[in-house]
């Protein structure tokens, strides 16, 4: 059961990793191009906010056509492609998601080609590579972004995600710690640092991060479940059960949380059960079948020996006479 829980935790964390990377707003704050270019960009941003991603891509196609040499235009469209890919992924359309992620990578690569000294393109491509689990590539892009802009908080965070994907937990903790210092209100960094600390068996630090998330949002059911799982790993089952119960008040039909709570309850019951009274072992009897057999054999041997020793001797004549 414990191993199954670890697998479930890993699967849940993998899904969350994708969810946390839901498309960021279009990053291009400064205008590029002009006239129709800017109007297409604004319209595309509105459509992204409305989750009308295909229409946003069509609008941002027009921005790219009007400003083919502007790196920001490709960044805008790449962001729309990434958002559309995530939506397709959630809808179960893996083929559509793969195609859109590929288009996003192509756009961010074009942005890098047009502005190789700007960290923004590397950051966006790193974020997208994290989503499609190309962690080595994501790490390389994040490092390049930090080479160009050492204090870029997003690059540090996305490098942390890459380190998580590569199971380099110590480095992930270090990056998320810096990211939290730069952006103390970003819940993603607390969540991922907690996950890295859990894998390092540094459970108190993970508990602290989940506590920080719950201070910001007491109704964060996901943080409650994860803190409960951490308490369970520490064998503090009472606290784990309390967190699971709180999470189920928020989402009563969560079967996974129900299973986790049942496991913690079973472990707590086993932990608190009185020790079993040992069953006394009956004393060994001296009259065992083996002993009886050997005794009979010995008696037979004695009888034979005695018979051999007395064979051929004259019988004693009684001293009494018959009168």
N, C-alpha and C positions, 0 to 999 in steps of 0.2 A: 504493500500500500504506500509506504514511504517513497519507494522508487517511482510509483505511478504519480504521486504528488509532484515529485521533482520534474517529471516529464510534462505534467500539466502546467506547472509553473513556467517551465521553459517555453511551452507553446503559447501560453497566455502572454508572456513577455514579448515573444516574437510578433504576435498580432499587435500588441500595444506599440511596439517600435514603429510599425507602419502607421498606426493611427496618429502617433505623435508628430509624424512628418506630414500631416495633411497640409496641403499647399499653403505656403506663406503668402501674404498679400504681395502684389506686384512690387518688386523691390525698387523700381526706378522712380525715385522721388523727384529727380530733376528732369526737366523737359528735354526731349530730344526731337530733332526734326522741327516741325512747326505746322500750323494750319491744320489740314486734315489729319496729319500724323498724330497730333496731340488729341484730337477728337476721337480718333479710332482707339487710341490708348485708353482714354477715359471710359469710353463705352465698353472696351474689353474688361477693364477693372470692375465696372458695375456688373457685368455678366458673370465674372468669376465670383463676386460677392453673392450673387443670386444663385450660384451653383449651376448656372447654365453654361457648362464648360465647352460644349461643342460650338455654341454660338459665339462664345468668347474667343475661341481659336479662329473662327472665321473673321471676326472683327480685327483680331491682332494680325491675321494674315495681311490685311489691308495696311496696317501700320508698317509691317516689314516691307511690303511693296513700295510704300511711300518713303521709306528711309532704309534702304538696303545696306547702307554703310554704317548704321547706328547700332552699336553693340547692345544698347538698352532695349531696342525693339525685339531682338532675339531673346533677351532675358525675359521680357514680358510674355512672349509667346511660349517660351519654354516653361514658365511658371504655369500657364494655362494647360499645357500638355500634361504637366506633372499632376495638377489637380484632377484633370480628366482621367488620368491613369489610375489615380487612387480611387475615384468613384467607380470606375470599371472593375477594379479589384474587389471592392466591397460588394459589388453586384454579382460577383462570381465570373466575370468575363475576363479570364486570364489572358486570352489571346489579345483582346482589345487593350488591356492594361499594358501588356508587354510592348505592343506597337507604340502606344502613347509615351511610355517611358523612354523608348528608343528615340522618339522624336524630340522629347525634352533634352536628352543627352546631346542630340545633334545641334539643337539651338544653343545650348550652353557652350558647346565646343566652338560654335561659330562666334559667339560672344568673346570667348577667349582668344580666338584667332584675330578678331578685330581690336581687342584691347588686352594684349598679353601681360601688361604691367598692372592691370586692375584686378584686385583680389576678388571682386564680386562674382565674376564668372566661375572662378574655381570653387568658391563657396557654394554656389547654386549647383554646380555639377557634383560636388562632394555630397551634398544633401540628397540628390537624386540617386547617386551610386549607393549610398547607405540604404535607401529604400529597396533597391533591387539586389541588395546583399553583395555588391561588388566592393567588399571592404578594403581590399588592398588599394584599389583605384581611389576610393573615397579618402583613404588615409593620405595618399600621395597628393591629391588635390587640396586637402585641408592644409597639409604642410606647405604647399606652394602658396596658398593664400596667406598663411601666417608669415611666410618669408617676405611677402610683399607688404603685409599689414599685421605686424606682430600682436597688436592689441584687439584684433577682430574677435568679438565675443562669439559670433555665430560660427566662425571657423574653428574656434576652440571647442565649442559644443559638438559640432559635427565630427570633429576628430575624435572626441570622446565616444560618439556613437560607433565610429569605425573601430575603436579599440574594444568596445563591448562586443562587436561582431567578431573580432579576432581573438576574443577571450583574454585580452591583455588587461586584466582587471585593475592592476595597480596604476597603470597609465590612464585608464578611464577615470578612476577616482580623482587623480591629480587634475585632469582636464575639467571635469565637472565641478571640482572645487573652485577652480579659477573662474569658470563660467558663472557659478553662483555669486562669486564676489562681484562680478561685473553686472550680472542681471539677477539680483536676489529674488525677484518675483516670478521667475520663469520656472514653472513646475516640472518641466521636462528634465531639467538638470538634477533636481532633487530625486526624481523617480529613478533615473538611470544610475545616479551615484549609489542609491540604495541597492539597486540590483547588483552593481559591481561589488559592493561591500558584502552582500549576501554570498556571492560566489567566493569571496575571500574569507568567509566564515567570520567576518567582522559584524556580527549581528547587532550589537548595541548601536553602532554607527548607522546601520540601516534603519533601526527602530527610530532613531533621532530624525532621520530624513523623512520617514513616513509621518512622524509626528508634526514636522514642519508643514508638510502638505495638508494635514488635517487641521492645523491651526488656521491655515488660509481658507480651507473649505471643509468644515466638519462633515458635510454630506458626500465626501469623496469616497464612494463605495469601493472603488478600485484600490485606493490606498489602504482602506480598512482590511480588505482581503489580503493584500500583500503583507501588511504588518502582522495580521493573524498568522500567515504562513511563516513569517520570520519567528514569531513567538513559538510556534509549533516546532520549528527547527531547534529552538533553544530548550525545548521540552517544558516550556511555561504554558501548559495547556489551558489553564484557567483564563489567562489573558487572551490566548488565541480564540477561545470560544466566545469571549466577550466581543472581540472584534468581528467575528463571523456573524454573531447575532445582530450587531449594529448594522453590518452590511446587508443582512437579509431584511432588515426593516426598510432599507432604501430600495432593495430589489428582491422581493420575496421569492420570486420564481427562479432564482439563479441556482441551477442544479449543481454546478461545480462548487459553489460556496456551501451548499447543503452537505455535499460529500466531504468537504474539508472539515466542516464542523463535526460531522459524525465520526470521522477519523480521530479528531482531537478528543472528543468525548470518550471514545473507546480507549485511547491511550491514557487519559486521565483516570478512568475506572481501573485500568490495569495497574497504574502507578499507585493508586490508593487502596488496592485490594490487600487484605491481610495475608501474611505469608501462610502458605499451606502447611497444615500439621503433618509431619512425616508419619507414615504408616509403620508401626513397629514391625521389625523382622522377627518372626518366631525363631526361638532357639533351635539349634540343630539337634535332632534326636540321635542318641547313641546307637539305636537299633535301625540302621539303614539297611536296605537290601544288600548292598555290597558287603557290609560288615558281617551280616548273617551268612552270606555265601562263603566268605573266607573262613568263618568260624567252623562251618560244617566241613569244609575241605580239610581243615587242620585236624578236626576230630577223626575224620576218616583216616587220615594219614597216621595218626597216633594209634588208632585201632589196628591198622595193618601192621605197623611196626611191632606192636605188642604181640600180635598173633605170630609173626615171624620169629620173634625171640622165644616164644614158648613152645614152638613146634618141636616134637621129638622127645620131650622130657616125660619121664614116667609119672603117672599120677601118684600122688601121695596116698599111702594106705592109712586109713583111719586107725588110730591107736586103740580104739574101742573094739572089743570083740562082741560078736553076737553070741549070746549065751542061750 
